[in-house]
Amino acid sequence: MTINKNRMLPKEAAEYIGCRYDKLMQMVRQKKIPHYRIGNRCLFRKESLDLWIENLERQSLEEATYG
């Protein structure tokens, strides 16, 4: 069986983006972070998280520039 490394469980995603598991799940409940569900399982795509981080960086740079 081949495991898809592009898909992460919440604990893996929290480690990947550098936050605590409970903070990640709070963002999931608030729909502030890209994720998808299969049944009760919450999953994250690496590509979606990378884009999400890039957008956050872009927003913070724009705010700093145009403050």
C-alpha positions in Angstrom: 0.0 0.0 0.0 1.4 3.4 -1.0 0.8 6.3 1.4 0.0 9.7 -0.1 2.4 12.2 1.5 0.4 15.1 0.0 -2.4 14.3 2.4 -1.9 15.0 6.1 -3.7 14.2 9.3 -4.3 17.1 11.8 -1.3 16.4 13.9 0.9 16.2 10.9 -0.6 19.4 9.5 -0.1 21.2 12.8 3.5 20.3 12.8 3.9 21.2 9.2 2.6 24.8 9.7 4.2 25.2 13.1 1.2 25.5 15.4 -0.4 23.4 18.2 -2.9 20.7 17.3 -5.7 22.5 19.3 -5.1 25.8 17.5 -5.3 24.0 14.1 -8.6 22.4 15.1 -9.9 25.8 16.2 -9.0 27.2 12.8 -10.8 24.2 11.2 -14.0 24.8 13.2 -13.8 28.5 12.2 -13.2 27.6 8.6 -10.0 29.6 8.5 -7.7 26.9 7.1 -8.2 24.7 4.0 -9.2 21.2 4.8 -11.6 18.5 3.8 -13.4 15.7 5.5 -14.0 12.1 4.6 -16.5 10.9 7.2 -15.3 12.1 10.5 -11.7 12.3 9.4 -10.3 15.8 8.8 -7.5 15.9 6.2 -5.2 18.5 4.8 -3.5 18.8 1.4 0.1 20.0 1.5 -0.4 22.1 -1.6 -3.4 23.8 -0.1 -1.5 24.6 3.1 1.4 26.0 1.1 -1.0 28.3 -0.9 -2.7 29.3 2.3 0.6 30.3 3.9 1.7 32.2 0.8 -1.6 34.2 0.9 -1.1 35.0 4.6 2.4 36.2 3.9 1.1 38.3 1.0 -1.6 39.9 3.1 0.8 40.8 5.9 3.2 42.4 3.4 0.4 44.4 1.9 -0.8 45.5 5.3 2.8 46.6 6.2 3.2 48.4 2.9 -0.2 50.1 2.8 -0.8 50.0 6.6 
